[in-house]
Amino acid sequence: MQVTIKNAHLGQATSLLFDLALKGKQSRHRTKFIKLLAERSKEVEEQRKQLAEEHAKKDDEGKAIINDEKYDIPDQEAFKKDYQELLDELLIIEGGDAQGMLKTVKKVLDECDKEFSGQEAVVYDYLCDQFEKGDGAE
């Protein structure tokens, strides 16, 4: 089994899974899955800062100029394009030690009886789709 999640959906997926009432094995596997998402979210944020620094105006010493805790980025379009590419990249979780965890989280999503609406419903649908696509990749 292999599951892919776009960087853009990491935070929302984490929140949705975090709020589910689970116990035992399901809770432990959900927590392991959330840790993987959180680690990737941290990497994405570090990469976003690197992109901002690369696109920012530089001072005489070659350091990025920061005004009001924001990078001074003259070409916002170029930065947004690079940042969107980062958000479109995929986190791939597959096989090995992750196999049991992925099957458990898929089961949790399949059997979830919580009602979702709005953005939560969209994220739930996205996660279910990703797990269904990954189910054949064993």
RAKA-V338212 format. One record per residue. N is the residue number from 1. RES is the residue in one letter. SS is DSSP state (helix for helix, strand for strand, loop for the rest). PHI is phi as a letter, one per 40 degrees, with the letter a starting at -180 (* if undefined). PSI is psi as a letter, one per 20 degrees, with the letter a starting at -180 (NA if undefined). Layout:
N/RES/SS/PHI/PSI
N/RES/SS/PHI/PSI
This chain:
1/M/loop/*/p
2/Q/strand/b/p
3/V/strand/b/p
4/T/strand/b/p
5/I/strand/b/p
6/K/strand/c/q
7/N/helix/d/h
8/A/helix/c/h
9/H/helix/b/j
10/L/helix/d/g
11/G/helix/c/g
12/Q/helix/c/h
13/A/helix/c/g
14/T/helix/d/g
15/S/helix/c/g
16/L/helix/c/g
17/L/helix/c/h
18/F/helix/c/h
19/D/loop/c/i
20/L/loop/c/p
21/A/loop/c/o
22/L/loop/b/r
23/K/loop/a/r
24/G/helix/g/c
25/K/helix/d/g
26/Q/helix/c/g
27/S/helix/c/g
28/R/helix/c/g
29/H/helix/c/h
30/R/helix/c/g
31/T/helix/c/g
32/K/helix/c/g
33/F/helix/c/g
34/I/helix/c/h
35/K/helix/c/h
36/L/helix/c/g
37/L/helix/c/g
38/A/helix/c/g
39/E/helix/c/g
40/R/helix/c/g
41/S/helix/d/g
42/K/helix/c/g
43/E/helix/c/g
44/V/helix/c/g
45/E/helix/c/g
46/E/helix/c/g
47/Q/helix/c/h
48/R/helix/c/g
49/K/helix/c/h
50/Q/helix/c/g
51/L/helix/c/g
52/A/helix/c/g
53/E/helix/c/g
54/E/helix/c/h
55/H/helix/c/i
56/A/strand/c/q
57/K/loop/c/q
58/K/strand/b/q
59/D/loop/c/a
60/D/loop/c/h
61/E/loop/c/j
62/G/loop/g/j
63/K/loop/c/q
64/A/strand/c/p
65/I/loop/c/p
66/I/strand/b/p
67/N/strand/b/p
68/D/loop/f/l
69/E/loop/g/j
70/K/strand/b/q
71/Y/strand/c/q
72/D/loop/c/n
73/I/strand/b/o
74/P/loop/c/h
75/D/loop/b/n
76/Q/helix/c/h
77/E/helix/c/g
78/A/helix/c/g
79/F/helix/c/g
80/K/helix/c/h
81/K/helix/c/g
82/D/helix/c/h
83/Y/helix/c/h
84/Q/helix/c/h
85/E/helix/d/g
86/L/helix/c/g
87/L/helix/c/h
88/D/helix/c/i
89/E/loop/c/q
90/L/strand/b/p
91/L/strand/c/p
92/I/strand/b/p
93/I/strand/b/p
94/E/strand/a/q
95/G/loop/f/b
96/G/loop/f/c
97/D/loop/c/h
98/A/helix/c/i
99/Q/helix/d/g
100/G/helix/c/g
101/M/helix/c/g
102/L/helix/c/g
103/K/helix/c/h
104/T/helix/c/g
105/V/helix/c/h
106/K/helix/c/g
107/K/helix/c/g
108/V/helix/d/g
109/L/helix/c/g
110/D/helix/c/h
111/E/helix/c/j
112/C/loop/c/p
113/D/loop/b/j
114/K/loop/c/q
115/E/loop/c/p
116/F/loop/b/q
117/S/loop/a/r
118/G/helix/f/c
119/Q/helix/c/h
120/E/helix/c/h
121/A/helix/c/h
122/V/helix/c/g
123/V/helix/c/g
124/Y/helix/d/g
125/D/helix/c/g
126/Y/helix/c/g
127/L/helix/c/g
128/C/helix/d/g
129/D/helix/d/g
130/Q/helix/c/g
131/F/helix/c/h
132/E/helix/c/g
133/K/helix/c/g
134/G/helix/c/i
135/D/loop/c/h
136/G/loop/c/i
137/A/loop/c/l
138/E/loop/c/NA
